[in-house]
Structures are given as C-alpha cells and as structure tokens.
Amino acid sequence: MAREPKYFPLSMESLRALGSWAADCAERALPVYEKYANSDSRPRAAIEGIRVFAGGGKRTAQLRSLALSAFSAAREADDDPAAAAAARAAGLAASSAYTHPLADVQQTKHIVGPAAYAALALELNHGGDHNIGDGEVRWAIEHVTPEVREVLLQMPTRTAGNSRLEKMLYEVDEGIRNRALPEND
C-alpha cells in the first residue's frame, strides 16, 4: 500500500530565510570555483539571484534558470571536483527557493545541500583535509536560522550514507535538528 505524501505549510518568508542562509553557505566556496574558471560567472549569478529573492524579490523563472546554469557550470567543471562542488552549492542555493512543502528526504537536499557541497568544495580545495570540511559544516550549523530549522524539522531525517558528501549532508541535517536555537521574539 503506497503512503500518501505529507505536505506542510511553507511560507514565502521561510523560503526567503532558507535562501539567505543557503547563499551564505554557498558563497563561502565560490572562490574555489572562480579560481578554476574566473571568467564564468554562472555560480556567482545564482547566488546573487537567490539573494535578490531572499531580500524580498519575486520567485521568477529567471531564478530557476540561474540555478540550472550553475548546475551546468558544475558539470563542465567535473575535471576539478572542488570547483564542481562549489558550483553545485551555488545551484542548490538558488534552487532553495523552490523547496516543496513535501515531507520527503529528497527535499532536504534543497536545505542542507548548499552547506554540504560548499564544505566539500573547501575540503577538496585543501587536499581533502576533513578538518576543513568539518569546520565548514560547523559554521553552517552555527549560522542556521530558526526559520530554516523549522522547515527542516518538517522533513524526514537523512541517513549518513557512505560517501564523504552523503556524510556531510547527514552531519548538516543532524546538526541543525539538534541545535538549540533561541525563539523568535
């Protein structure tokens, strides 16, 4: 018997808070991509696009195009895994505006993906030093807002998985869920 999908309320304000935090996370890894392809502005444009939305702009088709362009940049950078991860972080940040109010573990990637991919990009850029990646994961968790945490809490918990990326996605997810945040006043 198939399970009915579970939906939850998701406001535009919550999506804006998510977009702002996702942009903050992804932007930390942007220099990794720009060092690889300094004339390619697609990941930066994706981050700028989500910042416009987070600042009160409309959720437009252009934002979706910016996200897809950043993902294209990531595919083209596959010969440099750190640069590709940085571009994916930007693409996921821009696509966070399109997070569905569906309690599905796949939707959590819209939330934790920008932070995990940025952490992976910076780790790979430093020769695979796990301390760098772990520090970025901690930074993302420490800077999460109550609105972002509230959205994540509506969704199922991720599992750790086997790859370094899957472990980082899990660590960001678990860290946000377990972080005690002050209530909004």
Secondary structure, 3 states (H helix, E strand, C coil): CCCCCCECCCCHHHHHHHHHHHHHHHHCCHHHHHHHCCCCCHHHHHHHHHHHHHCCCCCCHHHHHHHHHHHHHHHHCCCCHHHHHHHHHHHHHHHHHHCCCECCHHHHHHHHHHHHHHHHHHHHHCCCCHHHHHHHHHHHHHCCCHHHHHHHHCCCCCCCCCCHHHHHHHHHHHHHHHCCCCCCC
